[in-house]
Amino acid sequence: MRLLAVLPAILLLGSAPLAYGQQRDLSGKDQYPQFRVLSGLPGGGFGVLPNGQPSINGAAALATPIGYSMGGHGAIGLFNTATNLNPFQFDGKDATEQHSNGTAEIMAGGSYAGFRGTVSYMVLSTALDGAFNVQVSPPLQGRLGVAFGVQDVGGSGGAAGQGFSLAEDDRSSRSYFAVGTYDLGKHAYASLGVGDRRFRGAFGNVSALINSRLRGIVEYDAYNFNLGVLYNTGPWRGLSEKGRDIESNLFVGLVRGKYATLGLTLTL
């Protein structure tokens, strides 16, 4: 259990040769740059079915929530974002003081009386700053799923980003949200939600299955549009635990239409 608690930090530190500086136009007052690459919530970089099971056939997004919470499943993920497609370019007030811009996460879900809840912890950069997230879905039947949650329960993840003074980054990054996801059929989903702080109003996402292993994603994260492709490699049968298969999900996309994003998430 101790290994699982530190694994996101180990993954993020190990990715340093492929990591990058914080992007200038993703930073600044009320920009919440630490949460613009990955939500750290169910569906962030992997698919989730309406019943809470991770699957390439389920709804997926990048930095925005979906209306399905995991129940009895978990995920471990690593994402990084490059500056203007250059993985070695640093940006900010002083590049020598920048930490690599990436996100690692560990996530676990459970269920009780039809309710499903998911708790996750994110390591936000190689500075090892972190954030806890919580999301809950009530029992619903039909094509609509709903979730309520809080991103960064502690509120210390950062509202402006690294390299800014306390006066510029003194706001809490605790962000409340509510989101609904509708099953459009044929493994396609559309989500629409509202929130405060990081979500600052309305956000949404759409994902659709391209083939049995590939899913396309487009989202509006309340700031800009992001897009990407999610690829599921199938189960790692040799690593099954208690009869449950571990699957890997690879993500390639663009944040704000120009920052290349690479990700790997293991689900079980």
Number of C-alpha atoms within 10 A of each C-alpha: 6 6 8 12 12 13 18 23 25 16 19 26 18 12 17 17 10 16 26 24 25 28 20 14 11 21 20 18 17 20 21 22 25 29 25 25 28 30 24 33 33 33 27 22 31 32 26 24 22 23 16 25 21 26 20 26 25 24 33 36 34 34 26 30 35 35 30 36 37 30 22 15 18 21 23 23 27 24 26 25 30 26 21 13 13 14 18 15 15 23 17 18 13 11 14 10 13 19 20 25 26 31 29 29 29 26 23 20 22 17 19 10 7 11 15 22 25 25 22 22 22 29 27 29 25 22 14 16 14 21 23 23 21 22 26 24 25 19 14 13 9 8 12 17 23 22 21 22 24 21 27 26 17 15 17 17 25 27 26 23 23 23 18 17 10 9 8 14 21 15 18 18 26 21 19 20 23 21 23 20 24 21 18 14 9 9 16 20 24 22 26 21 24 17 19 15 18 26 24 16 14 17 23 23 26 22 26 23 20 14 11 11 15 18 25 20 23 21 24 20 27 19 16 12 16 25 22 22 21 27 22 22 13 15 16 14 12 8 12 13 10 6 8 13 15 18 22 19 22 20 23 17 22 22 23 18 13 13 21 20 24 20 23 20 21 21 22 20
